[in-house]
Amino acid sequence: RLLPDHRLLLFKVANGEHRRGLPAHIRWKLALQEPKGAWPAVVDTSFPSTLNVTLCLQTHAIMEASGQQQEAGEPVLPPEFDRVVGDAPGARGAYLAGCGWWTHLLDTYYGQENSTHAH
């Protein structure tokens, strides 16, 4: 999934892909250690190579709660957010967008599963 506003490209691992050698996120980290071709010009190696799902869920809950209180200003995210994401320009927005994509997939999956079992 490409999120051009955040210069973010997200990969979803195909079902069963984890059985083929190293996990995808490890292969990605290894590829970034010695990027070839055009990659060095477009990849920010300081940006997290995986989404921390616990952090995404915590952040999602905070963002939803703060969405109901718009006058409160920018929400306070978990302390580890800055440690995981870093402080590069645009990193916060990109990581939040990635978490938004992931939580949407999660909601869609469980929404479909629940609607399938409810009938």
C-alpha positions in Angstrom: 0.0 0.0 0.0 1.4 3.4 -1.0 0.6 6.4 1.2 2.1 9.2 -1.0 1.2 12.0 1.4 3.5 10.5 3.9 6.1 9.0 1.5 5.2 5.6 3.0 5.1 2.2 1.3 3.6 -0.6 3.4 3.9 -4.3 2.6 1.4 -6.9 3.8 3.0 -10.4 3.9 1.1 -13.0 2.0 -0.5 -15.9 3.9 2.2 -18.6 4.3 5.1 -16.3 3.4 6.4 -16.5 6.9 7.3 -20.2 6.3 9.8 -19.3 3.6 13.1 -18.7 5.4 13.5 -15.5 7.4 10.5 -13.4 8.3 9.7 -10.6 5.9 10.6 -7.8 8.4 14.0 -9.3 8.9 14.6 -9.6 5.1 13.6 -6.0 4.8 16.0 -4.9 7.5 18.8 -6.8 5.8 18.0 -5.3 2.4 18.2 -1.8 4.0 21.7 -2.4 5.4 23.1 -2.4 1.8 20.4 -0.9 -0.4 21.0 -1.1 -4.2 19.7 0.8 -7.2 17.4 3.7 -6.4 16.6 2.6 -2.9 19.3 4.7 -1.1 17.7 7.9 -2.5 14.2 7.1 -1.4 14.4 5.0 1.7 14.8 6.5 5.2 16.7 3.8 7.1 16.1 5.5 10.4 12.3 5.0 10.0 11.0 1.8 11.7 11.0 -1.2 9.4 7.9 -2.7 11.1 4.8 -1.5 12.8 4.6 -2.2 16.5 1.1 -3.5 16.7 0.8 -2.9 20.5 1.9 0.7 19.9 -0.5 1.0 17.0 -3.5 -0.2 19.1 -2.6 2.2 22.0 -2.2 5.1 19.6 -5.4 4.2 17.8 -7.3 4.3 21.1 -5.8 7.6 22.0 -6.5 9.2 18.6 -10.1 8.0 18.7 -10.6 9.4 22.2 -9.0 12.7 21.3 -11.1 12.9 18.1 -14.1 13.5 20.4 -12.2 16.3 22.1 -10.9 18.4 19.2 -10.3 21.5 21.4 -7.8 19.5 23.5 -5.0 20.0 20.8 -2.6 17.4 19.8 -3.1 14.1 21.7 -0.4 12.8 24.1 0.9 9.6 22.7 2.5 6.7 24.6 6.0 7.5 25.8 7.6 4.8 23.6 6.1 6.4 20.5 8.9 8.9 20.0 11.5 6.2 20.9 10.2 3.8 18.3 9.3 6.3 15.6 12.1 8.9 16.0 12.0 12.6 15.4 12.7 12.9 11.7 10.4 15.4 9.9 7.2 13.6 8.9 8.0 10.4 10.8 5.2 10.9 13.3 2.5 11.5 10.6 3.9 8.6 8.5 3.8 6.1 11.4 0.3 7.2 12.4 -0.8 6.7 8.8 0.8 3.3 8.8 -1.0 2.4 12.1 -4.2 3.7 10.6 -3.8 1.4 7.6 -3.1 -1.5 9.9 -6.0 -0.9 12.3 -8.3 -0.5 9.3 -7.2 -3.9 8.0 -7.8 -5.4 11.5 -11.2 -3.8 11.8 -12.2 -5.0 8.3 -11.0 -8.6 9.1 -12.8 -8.8 12.4 -15.9 -7.0 11.0 -16.1 -9.6 8.1 -15.5 -12.5 10.5 -18.2 -11.3 12.9 -20.7 -10.6 10.2 -20.1 -14.0 8.7 -20.6 -15.8 12.0 -23.6 -13.6 12.9 -25.7 -14.9 10.0 
